[in-house]
């Protein structure tokens, strides 16, 4: 089921003032943070490769298997951010409050991916070769919503994705 394009366009226009108010509210209360401050860099050491470091071994990780799986799955979701950004921008447009929200959301989501990857690498939490191979395979598939340019499904997806990320 898809929404009539005329109705969808009207919804985007009608909701724009709400998006503007909510984005301003978010920006006024959000606490700025920096990914590098949450990574225990002193635990890191060079991996095997051109810099002649140490090979990764399963015993290097202090994470449980469940924690590894959770972090990798979350990281794969964050790594696909370019595809999500594109889909959302197509559905909502890149102008006005919607465009400002999309750009800010993308920037904030990217921080999550940065801190997770840096944490996993600095702590040797997962095999870096497996992680990169998985990322390349995942990113090569990309993401395309089955709802094309249906903005209500896009808003619902982003809302559920944000809530699911809080749980995981």
ZASE-662322 format. One record per residue (C-alpha): chain; x, y, z; residue number from 1. Coordinates in Angstrom, 3 decimals. Example, Ala and Ser with C-alpha at 12.3 -4.5 7.8 and 13.67 -1.06 7.14 Angstrom:
A|12.300|-4.500|7.800|1
A|13.670|-1.060|7.140|2
***
This chain:
A|0.000|0.000|0.000|1
A|1.353|3.388|-0.944|2
A|0.126|6.874|-0.192|3
A|-1.125|9.011|-3.046|4
A|1.772|11.315|-4.061|5
A|-0.424|14.413|-3.715|6
A|-1.388|13.473|-0.159|7
A|2.225|12.624|0.643|8
A|3.422|16.003|-0.639|9
A|0.778|17.721|1.446|10
A|1.825|15.755|4.552|11
A|5.454|16.742|4.057|12
A|4.463|20.409|3.774|13
A|1.994|20.251|6.680|14
A|4.444|18.483|8.991|15
A|7.389|20.753|8.200|16
A|6.621|23.261|11.009|17
A|6.427|20.376|13.488|18
A|9.756|19.027|12.242|19
A|11.303|22.494|12.618|20
A|10.054|22.844|16.210|21
A|11.139|19.340|17.194|22
A|14.568|19.740|15.606|23
A|15.080|23.005|17.498|24
A|13.940|21.320|20.717|25
A|16.364|18.474|20.133|26
A|19.253|20.812|19.378|27
A|18.529|22.878|22.485|28
A|18.684|19.897|24.867|29
A|21.127|17.535|23.196|30
A|24.483|17.114|24.859|31
A|27.357|17.260|22.438|32
A|29.679|14.282|22.627|33
A|32.787|13.118|20.812|34
A|33.346|9.506|19.782|35
A|37.061|9.500|20.596|36
A|36.309|10.203|24.266|37
A|34.611|6.809|24.641|38
A|37.354|4.643|23.166|39
A|40.024|3.133|25.447|40
A|42.843|3.886|23.032|41
A|45.535|2.782|25.488|42
A|44.271|-0.805|25.154|43
A|45.050|-0.803|21.441|44
A|47.957|-2.300|19.596|45
A|48.839|-2.695|15.948|46
A|47.241|-5.537|14.007|47
A|49.100|-7.884|11.689|48
A|49.554|-6.426|8.233|49
A|51.795|-3.853|6.575|50
A|52.703|-2.313|9.959|51
A|53.913|-5.678|11.339|52
A|51.601|-5.889|14.323|53
A|50.075|-8.869|16.071|54
A|47.472|-11.134|14.513|55
A|44.022|-11.003|16.085|56
A|43.129|-14.019|18.208|57
A|39.759|-14.868|19.737|58
A|41.334|-14.687|23.193|59
A|42.106|-10.987|22.581|60
A|38.428|-10.097|22.976|61
A|36.981|-9.456|26.419|62
A|33.468|-9.402|24.953|63
A|30.975|-12.238|25.194|64
A|29.738|-13.736|21.955|65
A|26.386|-12.025|22.453|66
A|28.074|-8.653|22.981|67
A|30.193|-9.175|19.863|68
A|27.141|-10.073|17.784|69
A|25.172|-7.114|19.122|70
A|27.946|-4.606|18.438|71
A|28.643|-5.990|14.964|72
A|24.951|-5.972|14.024|73
A|24.571|-2.404|15.287|74
A|27.721|-1.369|13.467|75
A|26.472|-2.885|10.198|76
A|23.287|-0.850|10.606|77
A|25.309|2.327|11.155|78
A|27.636|1.514|8.258|79
A|24.658|1.462|5.906|80
A|23.978|5.096|6.778|81
A|24.652|6.399|3.240|82
A|21.841|4.214|1.897|83
A|19.447|5.247|4.660|84
A|20.304|8.902|4.142|85
A|19.574|8.598|0.433|86
A|16.253|6.826|0.975|87
A|15.101|9.358|3.563|88
A|16.191|12.338|1.460|89
A|14.276|10.952|-1.526|90
A|11.141|10.445|0.574|91
A|11.251|13.747|2.491|92
A|13.278|16.116|0.361|93
A|16.462|17.933|1.316|94
A|15.075|21.429|1.727|95
A|13.842|23.295|4.785|96
A|13.303|21.630|8.148|97
A|13.154|18.135|6.665|98
A|16.535|18.638|4.998|99
A|18.034|20.093|8.177|100
A|16.717|17.140|10.181|101
A|18.052|14.578|7.685|102
A|21.514|16.136|7.706|103
A|21.641|16.356|11.507|104
A|20.268|12.824|11.965|105
A|22.888|11.488|9.555|106
A|25.712|13.301|11.351|107
A|24.591|12.004|14.746|108
A|24.111|8.447|13.486|109
A|27.584|8.506|11.960|110
A|29.053|9.174|15.404|111
A|27.602|5.874|16.615|112
A|29.384|3.968|13.869|113
A|32.656|5.773|14.520|114
A|32.690|5.007|18.243|115
A|31.635|1.370|17.808|116
A|34.260|0.616|15.159|117
A|37.017|2.430|17.037|118
A|36.067|0.655|20.276|119
A|36.054|-2.761|18.614|120
A|39.429|-2.122|16.990|121
A|41.143|-0.551|20.022|122
A|39.983|-3.338|22.340|123
A|40.439|-6.102|19.759|124
A|36.813|-6.942|20.410|125
A|36.267|-8.742|17.102|126
A|38.320|-10.100|14.226|127
A|39.110|-7.021|12.101|128
A|39.286|-9.010|8.861|129
A|35.899|-10.635|9.414|130
A|34.410|-7.283|10.374|131
A|35.720|-5.550|7.259|132
A|34.682|-8.419|4.971|133
A|31.193|-8.307|6.482|134
A|31.049|-4.525|6.086|135
A|32.061|-4.718|2.430|136
A|29.487|-7.428|1.701|137
A|26.753|-5.549|3.569|138
A|27.522|-2.182|1.997|139
A|27.738|-3.719|-1.470|140
A|24.101|-4.781|-1.128|141
A|22.990|-1.343|0.024|142
A|19.494|-0.709|1.258|143
A|16.385|0.054|-0.679|144
A|13.097|0.454|1.082|145
A|10.288|-1.664|-0.278|146
A|8.088|1.419|0.067|147
A|9.847|3.530|-2.553|148
A|9.100|7.155|-1.712|149
A|6.404|6.521|0.903|150
A|7.247|9.053|3.596|151
A|5.003|7.574|6.312|152
A|6.729|4.208|6.097|153
A|10.067|6.031|6.120|154
A|9.154|7.980|9.269|155
A|7.899|4.787|10.924|156
A|11.087|2.917|9.998|157
A|13.369|5.614|11.398|158
A|11.305|5.798|14.597|159
A|11.433|2.048|15.185|160
A|15.121|1.875|14.263|161
A|15.947|4.560|16.806|162
A|14.001|2.769|19.546|163
A|15.561|-0.593|18.663|164
A|19.042|0.924|18.862|165
A|18.353|2.104|22.411|166
A|17.504|-1.461|23.424|167
A|20.445|-3.127|21.731|168
***
